[in-house]
């Protein structure tokens, strides 16, 4: 018997269309046993992404338990940091800029920003940059200034706005980087972060640094893909008075704290801290050896320019004759003559291979 195409069932007389052949029946909840259930304080209709952002930070007691469990890694990292700080004190205070440049470069590469230490150094000294690199160089310059100037935790109590160098804003519309805390949101997040740091006051500075980085992420003070600002804050806290800051090793990925249990976080952070401190210690030893050789090799040279050139070679990964002349307070021609003497005596090397716009670095 053929069916009548005009004949419709009573079930769909009210304008309800029949189900599509591509639709499937919903899976019963009892068959979804492998999925985690919603948390108790998860309101109906609330986005799960919003809930993840609002998760509470780790309690200080949990950090303490993890610190005790990872004490071997903590001891190794703390010893390496103390050794680095002690050897660094044997060099002029300006040499800390060289280590700061290397750390900032390592952090930025974790973001995918491939600046070189000499680019940052020349931008800081002579404002040399291309237009497309200016913003990243300004961020790098900010980081180097913070690492060179801050020696206490007072900036935590003073608020993050001054630390980050941001001005107060009342109208948040049409502002760039709207995925980071701004205005009152920044002030509130900064107070919450400072409260968490004070609550961790009894823990080791390296543990507090890992907790600071973790809390910064959870409070979303900066954009998730930007690690420079939270890492600068963390390595300042980690120093604990033993060094100006905790050096960051090359290839660390910028930020060793991404998530996991407190034990996992501290294990990764302590390991990165030890690697960074030992690498910086080796750099300091090389600089000390070069300085002794340079002083001995230039002992017969008179004037104030040679000693200043030695300090410039220690401070900057690369430097130009104009920068050397500015530091020495002499004419560029005089600086070039001394640079030629240093080069002939095997102390420095020219790195561009050009006849103009030349740059030198210490032959370590």
C-alpha positions in Angstrom: 0.0 0.0 0.0 1.5 3.4 -1.1 1.6 6.2 1.4 -0.1 9.5 0.8 2.5 12.4 0.8 -0.2 14.8 2.0 -1.1 12.5 4.9 0.5 13.8 8.1 0.5 12.1 11.5 -1.5 13.6 14.4 1.8 13.9 16.3 2.9 16.8 14.2 -0.4 18.6 13.6 0.6 21.6 15.8 3.4 22.7 13.5 6.1 20.7 15.3 8.6 19.3 12.8 9.6 15.7 13.0 13.1 15.1 14.3 16.0 15.1 11.8 17.6 11.9 10.8 20.9 13.4 11.9 19.8 14.1 15.5 20.8 11.6 18.2 19.2 10.9 21.5 21.1 12.6 24.5 23.3 10.3 26.4 21.9 9.3 29.8 23.7 10.9 32.7 24.5 7.4 34.2 26.5 6.7 31.1 28.7 9.8 31.6 30.4 8.3 34.8 33.9 9.2 33.5 33.2 13.0 33.5 33.8 15.0 36.7 30.6 16.5 38.2 30.0 20.2 38.7 31.5 21.7 41.9 29.2 22.5 44.8 29.5 26.3 44.3 29.1 26.1 40.6 25.9 28.1 39.9 23.5 26.8 37.2 24.1 28.5 33.9 27.5 29.8 34.9 30.3 29.3 32.4 32.9 26.7 33.5 35.6 28.9 32.1 34.5 31.6 34.6 34.7 29.1 37.4 38.2 28.1 36.5 39.3 31.7 36.6 37.8 32.1 40.1 39.5 29.1 41.7 41.1 29.9 45.0 44.8 30.0 45.4 46.8 27.4 47.3 46.8 27.8 51.0 50.1 28.6 52.8 49.9 25.4 54.7 49.9 23.4 51.4 53.0 25.3 50.2 54.7 24.5 53.5 54.0 20.8 53.1 55.3 20.9 49.6 58.4 22.9 50.6 59.3 20.2 53.2 58.8 17.4 50.7 61.1 19.2 48.2 63.7 20.4 50.7 66.6 18.8 48.8 65.8 20.9 45.7 65.3 23.9 47.8 68.7 23.5 49.5 70.5 23.1 46.2 68.8 26.2 44.7 69.4 28.3 47.8 73.1 27.4 47.9 73.6 28.2 44.2 71.9 31.5 44.6 74.0 32.5 47.7 77.2 31.6 45.8 76.1 33.7 42.9 75.4 36.7 45.1 78.7 36.4 46.9 80.8 36.3 43.7 78.7 39.1 42.1 79.6 41.4 45.0 83.3 41.2 43.9 82.4 43.0 40.7 81.3 46.7 40.2 77.6 47.2 40.9 76.9 48.1 37.3 77.8 44.6 36.2 74.4 43.4 37.6 72.9 45.0 34.4 74.6 42.4 32.3 73.0 39.5 34.3 69.7 41.3 34.2 69.8 41.7 30.4 70.5 37.9 30.1 67.6 37.1 32.4 65.1 39.4 30.7 66.2 38.0 27.3 65.5 34.4 28.6 62.0 35.4 29.9 61.0 37.1 26.7 62.0 34.1 24.6 59.5 32.1 26.7 56.9 34.5 25.2 58.3 34.0 21.7 59.9 37.4 21.6 63.4 36.9 20.2 65.4 40.0 21.3 69.1 39.8 21.9 70.8 41.2 25.0 72.8 43.6 22.8 69.6 45.0 21.3 68.2 45.7 24.8 71.5 47.2 26.0 71.7 49.6 23.0 68.1 50.6 23.4 68.7 51.4 27.0 71.8 53.4 26.4 71.2 55.0 23.0 67.5 54.4 22.3 68.5 52.4 19.2 65.6 50.3 17.8 63.4 49.6 14.8 59.8 50.6 14.9 58.4 47.1 15.1 60.6 46.2 18.1 60.0 49.4 20.1 57.2 48.0 22.3 59.1 44.9 23.3 62.3 46.8 23.9 60.4 49.2 26.2 59.0 46.2 28.1 62.5 44.8 28.4 64.0 48.1 29.5 61.3 48.3 32.2 62.2 44.8 33.4 66.0 45.6 33.6 65.3 48.8 35.6 63.2 46.9 38.1 65.8 44.1 38.5 68.6 46.7 39.0 66.8 49.0 41.4 64.6 47.0 43.8 66.2 45.3 46.7 63.4 44.9 49.2 59.8 43.7 49.3 58.4 47.2 50.0 57.0 47.5 46.5 54.6 44.7 47.3 52.9 46.8 50.1 53.0 49.9 47.9 50.8 48.3 45.3 51.4 46.7 41.9 50.4 49.8 39.9 53.6 51.6 40.8 55.6 48.4 40.2 54.1 47.9 36.8 54.4 51.6 35.9 50.7 51.9 35.0 48.7 55.1 35.3 45.2 55.1 36.9 42.4 54.9 34.3 38.7 55.7 34.8 37.4 54.8 31.3 38.3 51.2 30.3 36.7 51.4 26.9 38.8 51.1 23.8 42.0 50.3 25.7 44.5 47.9 24.3 45.3 44.6 26.1 41.9 44.4 27.6 42.6 40.8 28.7 44.7 42.1 31.6 43.6 43.7 34.8 43.0 47.5 34.5 41.6 50.3 36.7 39.9 49.2 39.9 40.3 45.5 38.8 44.1 45.9 38.9 44.0 47.6 42.3 41.8 44.8 43.7 43.9 42.0 42.1 47.1 43.7 43.4 45.7 43.9 46.9 44.7 40.2 46.8 48.1 39.2 45.5 49.9 41.2 48.2 47.7 39.6 50.9 48.7 36.2 49.6 52.4 37.2 49.7 52.1 38.4 53.3 50.3 35.1 54.2 53.4 33.2 52.8 55.8 35.4 54.8 57.1 32.4 56.9 58.1 30.4 53.9 61.5 30.4 52.1 61.8 33.2 49.6 62.2 30.7 46.7 58.9 29.1 47.8 57.2 32.5 48.1 58.5 33.3 44.6 56.8 30.2 43.1 53.6 31.1 45.0 53.8 34.6 43.8 54.0 33.4 40.2 51.1 31.0 40.7 48.9 33.6 42.4 49.6 36.1 39.7 48.4 33.7 37.1 45.2 32.8 39.0 44.4 36.5 39.6 45.0 37.3 35.9 46.9 40.4 36.6 48.5 40.3 33.2 47.6 38.5 30.0 48.1 34.7 30.1 50.7 34.8 27.3 52.8 37.6 28.9 55.3 36.2 31.4 57.7 39.2 31.8 55.9 41.1 34.5 55.1 38.1 36.8 58.6 36.6 36.4 60.3 39.9 37.3 58.2 40.1 40.4 58.9 36.4 41.3 62.7 36.6 40.8 62.9 39.7 42.9 61.1 37.9 45.7 63.2 34.8 45.3 66.5 36.6 45.9 65.8 37.0 49.6 68.7 39.4 50.1 71.3 36.9 48.9 71.5 38.5 45.4 69.9 41.4 43.6 67.5 38.9 41.9 67.3 35.2 40.9 68.8 34.8 37.4 66.7 33.0 34.8 68.5 30.4 32.7 68.4 30.4 28.9 65.9 27.8 27.6 63.8 27.8 30.7 60.6 28.8 28.8 60.3 32.0 30.7 58.0 30.8 33.5 58.5 27.4 35.2 55.1 27.6 37.0 52.2 26.6 34.8 50.0 24.5 37.1 49.8 21.3 39.0 50.2 20.4 42.7 52.3 22.6 45.0 54.9 19.8 45.1 55.2 19.7 41.3 55.3 23.5 41.1 58.1 23.8 43.7 60.1 20.9 42.1 60.1 22.7 38.8 60.8 26.1 40.2 63.6 25.0 42.5 65.3 23.2 39.5 65.0 26.3 37.3 66.3 28.5 40.1 69.4 26.3 40.6 70.1 26.2 36.9 69.8 30.0 36.6 72.0 30.7 39.6 74.7 28.3 38.5 74.7 29.6 34.9 75.0 33.2 36.2 77.8 32.1 38.6 79.8 30.8 35.7 79.3 34.1 33.9 80.5 36.1 36.9 83.6 33.9 37.2 84.4 34.5 33.5 83.9 38.3 34.0 86.2 38.3 37.0 88.9 36.5 35.1 88.6 38.8 32.2 88.7 41.9 34.5 91.9 40.7 36.1 93.5 40.1 32.7 92.3 43.5 31.4 93.7 45.5 34.4 97.0 43.7 34.0 97.2 44.2 30.3 96.4 47.9 30.3 98.5 48.8 33.4 100.8 50.9 31.2 98.0 53.0 29.7 97.4 56.4 31.3 94.2 58.4 31.6 90.8 57.6 32.8 89.5 56.2 29.6 91.0 52.6 29.8 89.5 51.8 33.2 86.1 53.1 32.1 86.3 51.0 28.9 87.0 47.9 31.1 83.9 48.7 33.2 81.8 49.2 30.0 82.9 45.8 28.6 81.9 44.2 31.8 78.5 46.0 32.0 77.3 45.6 28.4 77.3 42.5 26.2 78.2 44.8 23.2 78.9 48.6 23.1 79.8 51.2 20.5 82.5 53.9 20.4 79.8 56.5 21.0 78.5 54.7 24.1 82.1 54.3 25.3 82.8 58.0 24.7 79.6 59.0 26.6 80.6 56.8 29.6 84.2 58.0 29.6 83.3 61.7 29.0 85.7 61.9 26.1 85.6 62.5 22.3 84.5 59.6 20.1 87.9 59.7 18.4 89.7 59.2 21.7 87.4 56.3 22.5 88.1 54.6 19.2 91.9 54.9 19.7 91.5 53.1 23.1 89.2 50.5 21.6 91.8 49.8 19.0 94.4 49.3 21.7 92.1 47.0 23.6 91.5 45.0 20.4 95.1 44.7 19.5 95.9 43.4 23.0 93.2 40.7 22.7 90.8 42.1 25.3 87.8 42.9 23.1 86.6 42.0 19.6 84.6 43.8 17.0 81.4 41.8 16.3 79.9 43.4 13.1 82.8 43.1 10.7 81.9 46.5 9.3 84.0 49.7 8.8 81.1 51.9 10.1 78.6 51.5 12.9 80.9 49.1 14.7 80.3 47.4 18.0 82.7 45.6 20.4 82.4 43.0 23.1 84.7 41.6 25.7 86.8 38.6 24.5 85.8 36.3 27.4 
